[in-house]
Amino acid sequence: MANTVWSQYPAQKITFSTMINELLNLWNRTAATVRNNIPLTGSPERCAMRVAVQDDRGEVLVLERLSRGQAERRRSIAKVLAALADNGLALSLVYLPDADGDYVAEHRGESYMLAPLLPGGPPPRPESAEHAWRGKALAEFLIGMEQAAASLPTALVDALGPPLDLPVYAASLAETVRLREPSVHARLMPSLDRLAPFLESWAFLPLGLCHGDYHPLNVLWSENAVTGVIDWEFMGPKPTLYDAANCAGCVGSEGPAALTGGLVAALIQTLQKNGRDMALLPEIVASLRTAWLSEWLRRSDREMIDLELDYLDALTCNLDRLRCAWRIG
């Protein structure tokens, strides 16, 4: 499949291996072989196409062809990731600059990025929801990221775009489903009404640089440690609890036991011990599920739409119970 898609250049009849070598030459590297036998973790929708390639030095790399319109933002993300690494953040994905020092290389009318393949794989499911050590490791990465981001130049972060305005996003979603999915709107509105007082305070929440889609499946794991963090395409300034809330919400979507299991509990406890104020975590967890609902609507996944609406209803009906279960003030 990769060979077919990557060689679709109608005006230029060239072989797949020639194209790969031309591309790696932009980074002063030579391709040895395409590693189609290596499964690539993370969402395949984050770019037009990606493939694992081993160069003649033996290093395995991930080559991405970007979708139209992605290049400028992906370049900004790569610059921030490089700065975070320079500030001591370990384990994060870092893109390689090409021979001209640019993180996005242009070739034959397409845009490309290159990064070393990070080791590790996805966590075992569903049992990983009970692994407290994973929750602690997830929290420690967020703490390290906050420390590494503290001294980043403002202009570097500003280039990622404005902070997320979740109340506007939720209102737009509600209006869209009112017009197109009345039955979804009827089920969604009670949850949004319960969240309304919190959403009115969204603009006053403290902001920080966030991964934007932080959850265990966007983290690479060995048997006992985090080995890498990937899929940074939603990175940007967001409320400081955003990543922790998204992580807890994604784990919890597997069931009530997972929502209060060892992973989420350790995530929260580790952040609290580091001085994070977690009081509004339940509200942020619930609010962020509107973005997941929007994703299922985009895919017309009726089963996931129903499950997400039930989950959102359960979360918003039990905000104070979650505070007690998570031992936050």
Secondary structure, 3 states (H helix, E strand, C coil): CHHHHHCCCCCCCCCHHHHHHHHHHCCCCCEEEECCCCCCCCCHHHCCEEEEEEECCCCEEEEEECCCCCHHHHHHHHHHHHHHHHCCCCCECCCCCCCCCCCCEEECCEEEEEEECCCCECCCCCHHHHCHHHHHHHHHHHHHHHHHHCCCCHHHHHCCCCCCCHHHHHHHHHHHHHHHCHHHHHHHHHHHHHHHHHHHCHHHCCEEEECCCCCHHHEEECCCCEEEECCCCCCEEEECCHHHHHHHHHHHCCCHHHHCCHHHHHHHHHHHHCCCCCCCHHHHHHHHHHHHHHHHHHHCCHHHHHHHHHHHHHHHHCHHHHHHHCCCC
